[in-house]
Amino acid sequence: MVKMSRLLKKKTAYIIIGISIACLILGPVLGLLLDKITIYDKKTEHIYEDSSSGLTKAFAQPVTLSKDQKLIVEISEFYPNTSITVKIIAKSIYDQAYSLNSTPGGISGLWFVYSEFGWGTTPAGSTDDATALSLPGSGIYFYIEFMGDRVGDSLISWPGDYFVIVYGTNSGPASVRDVYFDISIKVDGPGETLNNLLLVVGALILVAYAMLALVSILKANYLRG
């Protein structure tokens, strides 16, 4: 009976320690895997140059941001004769402009911060802010971060529904109306929260078990004495 009791205690100890170690290992792994959630990712996205004259023809991707959640847009334009403009606007503005098929160039974009990259150059040393970016006029690759608003180069969180819109033109022959670009849209995922939660749970399990084991040993020594 005593041997069975000790065996059960050992098994329990192994299970508790195993759960704790699993939490400590899974925390960073899940944190890395779920750090960012991809909403849209496409090479050679295709629109037409009439997108610059009517919002209904423009590229538009809806995004919902929660408190302190960040939107990340990576956009590049390497295609001949193509020029594009990217903006981020509120859903309410998009819905109204879409119903009127407004000219995208006349819609005011919201403030975001960005860094510029280019062939043969290193990433920009600092971020700038803008309400719209034109490619390749301003650069051929941009990394954009957005949370709703900004003060200087610092982002301010405004939870809500937004649209990333892209429109453009083709300066080639009149018969060629195609506009191409590459775009990736992501938002912050639950990775950091899960990482911190699992690390705390794993550490608490170990501490609690260690304290219980210490109390058990002290109690056993006291009874023997």
C-alpha positions as CSV (number, residue, x, y, z in Angstrom):
1,M,0.0,0.0,0.0
2,V,2.9,2.3,0.9
3,K,4.7,1.5,-2.3
4,M,1.5,2.2,-4.3
5,S,1.1,5.5,-2.6
6,R,4.7,6.5,-3.4
7,L,4.2,5.4,-7.0
8,L,1.1,7.5,-7.4
9,K,3.0,10.5,-5.9
10,K,5.8,10.0,-8.3
11,K,3.4,9.8,-11.3
12,T,1.6,12.9,-10.0
13,A,4.9,14.7,-9.7
14,Y,5.9,13.8,-13.3
15,I,2.5,14.9,-14.6
16,I,2.7,18.3,-12.8
17,I,6.3,18.9,-13.9
18,G,5.5,17.8,-17.4
19,I,2.6,20.2,-17.7
20,S,4.8,23.0,-16.3
21,I,7.6,22.3,-18.8
22,A,5.1,22.0,-21.7
23,C,3.7,25.5,-20.8
24,L,7.2,26.9,-20.7
25,I,8.1,25.4,-24.0
26,L,4.8,26.1,-25.8
27,G,4.7,29.7,-24.7
28,P,7.5,31.0,-26.9
29,V,6.6,28.6,-29.8
30,L,3.0,29.7,-29.9
31,G,4.1,33.3,-29.4
32,L,6.2,33.1,-32.5
33,L,3.7,31.2,-34.6
34,L,0.8,33.5,-33.7
35,D,2.6,36.8,-33.5
36,K,1.0,38.0,-36.7
37,I,-2.1,36.9,-38.5
38,T,-2.1,37.2,-42.3
39,I,-5.3,38.6,-43.7
40,Y,-4.3,38.9,-47.3
41,D,-1.1,38.0,-49.2
42,K,-0.7,38.0,-52.9
43,K,2.0,38.3,-55.4
44,T,1.0,40.0,-58.7
45,E,-2.3,41.5,-57.5
46,H,-4.2,42.6,-60.6
47,I,-6.5,45.6,-61.0
48,Y,-7.2,48.0,-63.9
49,E,-6.3,51.6,-64.5
50,D,-9.9,52.6,-64.2
51,S,-9.4,52.0,-60.5
52,S,-8.0,55.5,-60.4
53,S,-11.3,57.0,-61.6
54,G,-13.8,55.0,-59.5
55,L,-13.5,53.3,-56.1
56,T,-15.6,50.3,-57.2
57,K,-12.7,49.2,-59.4
58,A,-9.9,49.7,-56.8
59,F,-8.4,47.0,-54.6
60,A,-10.0,47.1,-51.2
61,Q,-9.3,44.8,-48.2
62,P,-11.4,45.2,-45.0
63,V,-9.6,45.1,-41.7
64,T,-11.0,45.2,-38.1
65,L,-8.7,46.4,-35.4
66,S,-9.1,45.8,-31.7
67,K,-7.7,48.0,-28.9
68,D,-3.8,48.2,-29.2
69,Q,-3.9,45.9,-32.3
70,K,-1.6,47.0,-35.2
71,L,-2.2,46.6,-38.9
72,I,0.9,45.9,-41.1
73,V,1.0,46.4,-44.8
74,E,3.9,45.5,-47.0
75,I,3.5,46.7,-50.6
76,S,5.8,46.7,-53.6
77,E,5.6,47.7,-57.3
78,F,8.2,46.2,-59.7
79,Y,6.1,46.0,-62.8
80,P,6.7,48.1,-66.0
81,N,4.5,51.1,-66.7
82,T,2.6,50.6,-63.5
83,S,2.0,53.3,-60.9
84,I,-0.1,52.7,-57.7
85,T,-1.3,54.6,-54.6
86,V,-2.1,53.0,-51.3
87,K,-4.3,54.5,-48.6
88,I,-6.0,53.4,-45.4
89,I,-9.5,54.8,-44.8
90,A,-12.4,54.2,-42.3
91,K,-15.1,51.8,-43.3
92,S,-17.7,54.5,-43.0
93,I,-15.8,56.7,-45.5
94,Y,-15.3,53.7,-47.8
95,D,-19.0,52.7,-47.8
96,Q,-20.1,56.2,-48.7
97,A,-17.4,56.7,-51.4
98,Y,-18.1,53.2,-52.8
99,S,-21.9,54.0,-53.1
100,L,-21.0,57.1,-55.1
101,N,-18.1,55.4,-56.9
102,S,-15.9,58.4,-55.9
103,T,-12.5,59.1,-57.3
104,P,-10.0,57.4,-54.9
105,G,-7.6,60.3,-55.3
106,G,-10.1,62.6,-53.7
107,I,-10.6,60.5,-50.6
108,S,-8.5,61.6,-47.6
109,G,-6.4,58.7,-46.1
110,L,-5.7,58.2,-42.5
111,W,-2.3,58.7,-41.0
112,F,0.2,55.8,-40.8
113,V,3.9,55.4,-40.3
114,Y,6.2,53.7,-42.8
115,S,9.7,52.7,-43.7
116,E,11.1,52.6,-47.2
117,F,13.1,49.8,-48.9
118,G,14.7,49.7,-52.3
119,W,17.0,47.7,-54.5
120,G,20.6,48.0,-53.4
121,T,19.7,50.0,-50.3
122,T,19.4,49.2,-46.6
123,P,16.1,49.6,-44.7
124,A,15.2,53.2,-43.8
125,G,16.9,54.2,-40.5
126,S,13.7,55.8,-39.2
127,T,10.0,55.9,-39.9
128,D,8.0,58.7,-41.6
129,D,4.3,59.4,-41.6
130,A,1.9,59.9,-44.4
131,T,-1.8,59.5,-45.5
132,A,-0.9,58.0,-48.9
133,L,2.1,56.5,-50.7
134,S,2.7,56.3,-54.4
135,L,4.8,53.6,-56.0
136,P,7.2,53.8,-57.7
137,G,7.2,57.6,-57.5
138,S,8.0,57.6,-53.7
139,G,9.7,54.2,-53.7
140,I,9.3,50.6,-54.8
141,Y,8.7,48.9,-51.5
142,F,7.1,50.1,-48.3
143,Y,6.5,48.7,-44.8
144,I,3.5,50.4,-43.2
145,E,2.1,50.3,-39.7
146,F,-1.3,51.6,-38.7
147,M,-3.4,51.6,-35.5
148,G,-6.0,54.3,-36.3
149,D,-4.1,57.5,-35.8
150,R,-0.7,58.9,-34.9
151,V,1.2,61.7,-33.1
152,G,4.4,62.4,-34.9
153,D,5.9,59.0,-35.7
154,S,4.1,57.3,-32.7
155,L,0.9,55.3,-33.3
156,I,-2.4,55.8,-31.4
157,S,-4.9,52.9,-31.1
158,W,-8.4,53.6,-32.5
159,P,-10.3,50.3,-32.6
160,G,-12.6,50.0,-35.5
161,D,-13.2,48.9,-39.1
162,Y,-11.0,50.1,-41.9
163,F,-10.1,49.4,-45.5
164,V,-6.8,49.3,-47.3
165,I,-7.3,50.6,-50.8
166,V,-5.0,50.6,-53.8
167,Y,-5.6,52.2,-57.2
168,G,-3.3,52.9,-60.1
169,T,-2.6,53.6,-63.7
170,N,-0.6,52.1,-66.6
171,S,1.5,54.5,-68.7
172,G,2.0,52.0,-71.5
173,P,0.0,51.8,-74.8
174,A,-3.6,52.8,-74.6
175,S,-4.7,49.2,-75.1
176,V,-2.9,48.1,-72.0
177,R,-5.0,48.8,-68.9
178,D,-3.5,46.3,-66.4
179,V,-2.0,47.4,-63.1
180,Y,0.0,45.0,-61.0
181,F,1.5,45.1,-57.5
182,D,2.5,42.8,-54.6
183,I,0.8,43.2,-51.2
184,S,0.7,41.5,-47.8
185,I,-1.7,42.6,-45.1
186,K,-1.3,41.4,-41.5
187,V,-2.6,42.2,-38.0
188,D,-1.1,41.5,-34.5
189,G,-2.1,38.1,-33.4
190,P,-2.6,36.6,-29.9
191,G,1.0,35.3,-29.8
192,E,2.4,37.7,-27.2
193,T,-0.6,37.2,-24.9
194,L,-0.4,33.4,-25.2
195,N,3.4,33.5,-24.6
196,N,3.1,35.5,-21.4
197,L,0.1,33.5,-20.1
198,L,1.7,30.1,-20.6
199,L,5.0,31.3,-19.1
200,V,3.2,32.6,-16.0
201,V,1.1,29.4,-15.7
202,G,4.2,27.2,-16.1
203,A,6.2,29.1,-13.6
204,L,3.3,29.2,-11.1
205,I,2.8,25.4,-11.4
206,L,6.5,24.8,-10.6
207,V,6.5,27.2,-7.7
208,A,3.3,25.8,-6.2
209,Y,4.6,22.2,-6.6
210,A,7.9,23.1,-5.0
211,M,6.2,24.8,-2.1
212,L,3.9,21.8,-1.6
213,A,6.8,19.4,-1.8
214,L,8.7,21.5,0.8
215,V,5.8,21.5,3.2
216,S,5.4,17.8,2.8
217,I,9.1,17.2,3.6
218,L,9.0,19.5,6.6
219,K,5.8,17.8,7.8
220,A,7.3,14.3,7.5
221,N,10.5,15.4,9.4
222,Y,8.3,16.9,12.1
223,L,6.3,13.7,12.6
224,R,9.5,11.7,12.7
225,G,10.9,13.9,15.4
